[in-house]
């Protein structure tokens, strides 16, 4: 008698295992040393899954404390960052780190959660609800950091933010408003176009309040993310403008504790830039050859 059994396993992988007469059975693939937990926002009682991966040496080195890489858009970014860092970390070229992917609000449509959580102001130009960035940043600072740092051996002085597109906009907003939350910022294809480029209006007064910022800022953008090629926005030009804004602020305040790099990725567009962004960005901040 023919039969078909379908089992879906969700952990930090997305696996379909099929047992059927005449078909070989395979063990589901899982990302090693990873797990998924839920953290509640203590202010508004929303829950967010966290995807967590521990370094290879974690259990064998009980005295060691690790940097933490915090990712937005976890369903997309966690798998890429896990794979991209495996060889350089295991080979000793890059410092080992804990990887934490912050997913979207549990029970919500992912696009609704990210648009609300990653945008700094409410925008009448969007049908989706926007402007929840301050609330989301408070959640990261109060609840996510607390959970990770109370349950794992971390170095709170060496947190790394990684965000792409609207996530890059969010990271830029954190850099402007609460720069002390992270030591390193990797900002991929940041959506500075949001709400008529409001980030550029917000930046000067926010930078004026932050005189003692210590951060490494890596901004990457695909060369095709411009109106002249594939984008409906001037994203390359906007990334250059934000980098220049930071440089002018550094010069004005004589702040040598902020280091930045702008990387325009050859041939890349908005859909393909992120893997290069995160590979090069993390190597820039975690390389042992610096």
C-alpha positions in Angstrom: 0.0 0.0 0.0 1.4 3.4 -1.0 1.5 6.0 1.7 2.8 9.6 2.2 3.8 11.3 5.4 4.8 14.9 5.5 6.6 16.3 8.6 7.5 20.0 8.9 10.3 20.7 11.4 10.9 24.3 12.5 13.8 25.3 14.6 16.4 27.5 12.9 15.9 25.7 9.6 12.9 25.2 7.4 12.8 21.6 6.5 10.3 19.3 4.7 10.9 15.6 5.3 9.0 13.2 3.1 8.7 9.5 3.8 7.1 7.6 1.0 7.3 4.1 -0.4 10.2 4.1 -2.8 11.7 7.3 -1.5 14.8 7.5 0.7 14.4 9.2 4.1 16.7 12.1 4.9 17.6 13.6 8.3 16.3 17.2 8.4 19.1 19.9 8.2 19.5 22.2 11.2 21.9 25.0 11.8 24.4 23.7 14.3 24.4 25.1 17.9 21.2 27.1 17.3 17.8 27.5 18.9 14.7 29.7 18.8 13.3 31.4 21.9 10.6 34.0 22.5 11.1 37.3 24.3 8.2 39.5 25.3 8.3 43.3 25.1 7.8 44.2 28.8 6.1 47.4 27.9 3.5 46.4 25.4 3.3 42.6 25.8 4.3 41.7 22.2 6.4 38.7 21.6 9.3 38.3 19.2 11.2 35.1 18.4 15.0 35.3 18.6 17.1 33.0 16.5 20.3 32.3 18.5 23.5 30.6 17.3 26.5 29.9 19.7 30.1 29.9 18.5 31.9 26.6 18.0 34.2 27.1 21.0 31.4 28.2 23.4 31.0 25.1 25.5 34.7 24.2 25.5 35.7 27.7 26.7 33.6 28.4 29.8 35.7 31.5 30.7 35.4 33.2 27.4 32.9 36.1 26.6 31.9 36.8 23.1 30.8 39.7 20.9 27.1 39.5 19.8 25.9 40.1 16.3 22.3 41.4 16.4 20.4 41.0 13.1 17.1 42.4 11.9 14.9 40.5 9.4 16.0 37.2 11.0 14.1 34.9 8.7 16.3 36.2 5.9 19.5 37.3 7.5 20.1 34.6 10.1 20.8 31.8 7.5 23.0 34.1 5.5 25.1 35.3 8.4 25.4 31.8 9.9 26.8 30.5 6.6 28.9 33.5 5.8 30.7 33.6 9.1 31.3 29.8 9.6 34.5 29.5 7.7 36.2 32.8 8.7 35.3 32.2 12.4 36.3 28.5 12.4 39.6 29.3 10.6 40.5 32.0 13.1 40.5 34.9 10.6 37.4 36.4 12.3 36.6 36.7 16.0 33.9 34.2 17.1 30.6 35.8 18.0 27.1 34.8 19.2 24.6 35.5 16.4 21.1 36.7 17.4 18.4 37.2 14.8 15.5 39.3 15.9 12.4 38.1 14.1 9.0 39.9 13.5 6.3 40.2 16.1 4.7 36.8 16.8 1.3 36.4 15.2 1.7 39.3 12.8 2.4 39.5 9.1 6.1 39.9 8.8 6.0 42.9 6.4 3.6 44.8 8.8 5.9 44.2 11.8 9.1 45.3 10.0 7.6 48.4 8.4 6.3 49.6 11.8 9.3 48.5 13.9 12.0 49.8 11.6 10.7 53.3 10.7 11.4 56.4 12.8 8.4 58.5 12.1 4.7 58.0 11.2 4.3 58.6 7.5 1.1 59.5 5.7 2.7 58.3 2.5 2.3 54.7 3.6 -0.8 52.5 3.9 1.0 50.3 6.4 1.5 51.6 10.0 4.8 53.2 10.5 6.8 55.1 13.2 7.5 52.3 15.8 11.3 52.5 15.8 11.6 54.2 19.2 9.4 51.5 20.8 11.3 48.8 19.0 14.7 50.2 20.1 13.4 50.3 23.7 12.5 46.6 23.4 16.0 45.7 22.1 17.7 47.7 24.9 15.4 46.6 27.7 14.4 43.0 26.9 16.6 41.5 24.1 19.9 42.7 25.6 18.7 41.6 29.1 17.8 38.1 28.0 20.9 37.5 25.9 23.3 39.0 28.5 21.7 37.2 31.4 21.7 33.8 29.7 24.9 33.8 27.6 28.6 34.8 28.1 28.7 38.1 26.2 30.8 41.2 26.0 28.3 44.1 26.3 31.0 46.5 25.0 31.2 44.7 21.7 27.7 44.5 20.3 27.3 44.6 16.5 24.1 45.8 14.7 23.3 44.4 11.2 20.4 45.8 9.3 19.4 45.8 5.6 17.1 48.1 3.7 14.6 49.4 6.3 16.8 47.6 8.8 19.7 49.8 7.6 17.5 52.8 8.2 16.7 51.6 11.7 20.4 51.1 12.4 21.2 54.6 11.2 18.4 55.9 13.5 19.9 54.0 16.5 23.3 55.5 15.6 21.8 59.0 15.7 19.6 58.6 18.8 21.3 56.0 21.1 24.8 55.3 19.6 26.0 53.7 22.8 23.8 50.6 22.3 26.2 49.1 19.7 29.9 49.3 19.2 29.6 48.5 15.5 27.0 49.3 12.9 26.7 47.4 9.6 24.1 49.3 7.4 23.2 47.5 4.2 21.3 49.3 1.4 19.8 51.7 3.9 16.3 53.1 2.9 17.2 56.8 3.5 14.4 57.7 1.0 11.7 56.8 3.6 9.2 59.7 4.2 10.9 62.2 1.9 14.4 61.4 3.4 13.4 62.5 6.8 16.5 60.9 8.3 18.5 63.8 7.0 16.3 66.3 8.7 16.5 64.3 12.0 20.3 63.9 11.9 21.8 67.4 12.6 20.1 68.0 16.0 20.6 64.4 17.1 24.3 64.4 16.2 24.6 67.7 18.1 23.6 65.9 21.3 26.1 63.1 20.9 29.6 64.5 21.3 31.3 61.3 22.6 30.2 58.6 20.2 32.5 55.6 19.8 31.5 53.4 16.9 32.6 51.7 13.7 30.1 52.3 10.9 30.1 50.2 7.7 27.7 51.4 5.0 27.3 49.3 1.9 25.2 49.8 -1.2 24.9 48.0 -4.5 26.1 50.2 -7.4 22.8 49.5 -9.3 20.7 50.9 -6.5 20.3 54.2 -8.3 17.7 55.7 -10.6 20.2 55.7 -13.4 20.2 51.9 -13.3 17.7 49.7 -11.4 16.2 51.6 -8.5 13.3 53.9 -8.2 15.3 55.8 -5.5 18.7 57.5 -5.4 20.0 55.0 -2.8 23.7 55.2 -3.8 23.6 59.0 -3.7 21.8 58.9 -0.3 24.3 56.5 1.2 27.1 58.8 0.0 25.3 61.8 1.5 24.8 60.1 4.9 28.5 59.1 4.9 29.5 62.7 4.2 27.1 63.9 6.9 28.9 61.7 9.5 32.3 62.8 8.2 31.4 66.4 8.5 30.1 65.9 12.0 33.3 64.0 13.0 35.4 66.9 11.6 33.4 69.5 13.4 33.5 67.7 16.8 37.1 66.4 16.3 35.8 62.9 17.1 38.4 60.3 16.2 36.5 57.5 17.9 34.1 57.1 15.0 35.5 55.2 12.1 33.4 54.7 9.0 33.7 53.0 5.6 31.4 53.3 2.6 31.5 50.4 0.2 29.7 50.5 -3.2 29.3 46.9 -4.3 30.1 46.4 -8.0 27.2 44.9 -10.1 24.9 44.5 -7.1 21.3 45.6 -6.8 18.9 45.9 -3.9 18.1 42.2 -4.0 21.7 40.9 -4.2 23.8 43.3 -2.1 23.2 42.0 1.4 25.4 38.9 1.4 28.4 40.9 0.3 27.5 43.7 2.8 27.4 41.4 5.8 30.4 39.3 4.8 32.7 42.3 4.2 31.1 44.4 7.1 31.6 41.7 9.7 35.1 41.0 8.5 35.9 44.7 8.8 34.8 44.8 12.5 35.8 41.3 13.6 38.9 40.5 11.6 41.9 39.4 13.6 44.2 40.8 10.9 43.3 44.5 11.6 
